[in-house]
C-alpha cells in the first residue's frame, strides 16, 4: 500500500530540512577557514604598510649601512627566532 501524498511530502520535507542543516554546517566551517586566511592576509598587509613608511625605510637603510649586510642579516635572523619563540610561548600560555 502506497503512502498518501501528504505523508510523502512530509517525508521529503524532513529529508530536505536535514540536508539543509548539514549544508549550513559545512558552509559555516568553510567560512571559518576563509575568515582565518583573510585574517592572516590582513595582518601581512598591515605589516607591509608599516614597513613601507618613509621613516622605517630610512632607519632600515641607515642600520644596514652602519652594520653591514652580514651583521644585519644575523641580527634579523636572531630577531625572527626570538619573535617565533615569543609567539609560541604566548600561544602556549593562553
Order of alpha helices (4+ residues) and beta strands (2+ residues): alpha-alpha-alpha
